[in-house]
Amino acid sequence: QVQLVESGGGLVQPGGSLRLSCLASGSIFSINIMGWYRQAPGKQRELVATMSTRGNTNYADSVKGRFTISRDNAKNMVYLQMNSLKPEDTAVYYCNKVVGDIDYWGKGTLVTVSS
């Protein structure tokens, strides 16, 4: 069993920055994909960014050039640096870990971009 705990959400003005963190605990597997998804009010959950243990990344077009995903495998952490935030980035951000064919999810952290 894997547990994921997110932190770092909050209220930020447009153009500002936030850094999200996610700690994975429980059964830790060496080969996996970790990433971030988000769900805005009234919308479906969508991919933001993912990163494999080898460092391969995948970003949603809407965040390319503004968000950066990184991970520390030794600490079982994944991060999301969010710059140039826009009101449309407002959502609950969820940490995700894929091990084999199993998805694990955190409970989410709210990011609100508003003046």
N, C-alpha and C positions, 0 to 999 in steps of 0.2 A: 504494500500500500504506500502511496506517495501523498504527501501533504504539501500544499503550496500556499504560501502566505505573502500577500502583496502589501506594499507600503509606499508612501510617497505621494499619494493623491492630494488634491486640495483645490483651492480657488486661486486662479491666476488671471491676470489681465491679458487681453490679446497682445500678441507679440512677445509674451513672456516665456519662461522655461520651467520645466519640472523634470525631475528624475524619478522614475518608478523603479522599485526593487522587488524582487521575488525570491524568497528562500524556499528551496525544496528540501524536504526531510522525509524520512521513512526509508523505503526500499530504493536505493540509489543504483541505477544502472549506468554503465559507462557509455553506452551508445544511445543517444536520445536526441530529440529535438525539443527545444524550449522556445517559448515565444509569448507574444501578447496579442490579445484580441480585445475588441471593444464593442459595447452595445449602447447606442444612444436611445433615448426615449422614443418608443414607437417604431424602432427599427430592429432589424435582425443583427445578431452578433456577426462581426466581420473581422477578418484578419488585419492586424496592424503590421507585425513583423515576427519573423521566426529566425532561429539560428541553430544549426546543428552543432554537435560536439566537435566537428571538424572545422567549424567556423563559416560554413556556407550560410548566407543570409537570403531572406526573401522579404520584400517590403510591399505594402499596398502603395499603389501609385499616388494616392492622396497624401502620403507622408514622406515620400522619397525626397531627400535633400533637407528634411527638417528633423526627422527622428532617426536615432541611431540605437540599434540593439547591441548589447554586449553580454558576455557571460564570463563567470569565473568558475570553471569546472571544479577546482579544488574546494571552493566554498559552497558549491551547489547553488549559485546565485545567477540570476539573469536580471539585466537592467534595461531600462528604456529611457534614453535621454530625449526629451521632447523640447525642441526649440521652435521659435516663431509660431507659437500656438495660436489657433484660430477658434472662434466660437463654435465652429462645426466639429472641433475636436472634443467637445464636451460629451462625455460618456462614462460609463463604468468600464474600467479596464481590467481585464482578466488575464492572469498568468496561466499558461498552458504548458503541459509537458506530455510529449508523446513517446511512449516506450513500446516498441513493437506496434501492435494494433490497438493499444489502450491509450485513451486520452484521460489526463488528469487536469482538474481545474481548481483554481483558487476561488475565493469568495468574491473577489473584485475590490477595486478601489476607485472612488469617484473622482473624476477630473472635471472641473468646471472652469470654462474659459469665458470670462465676462468682465465687462468694465463696470 
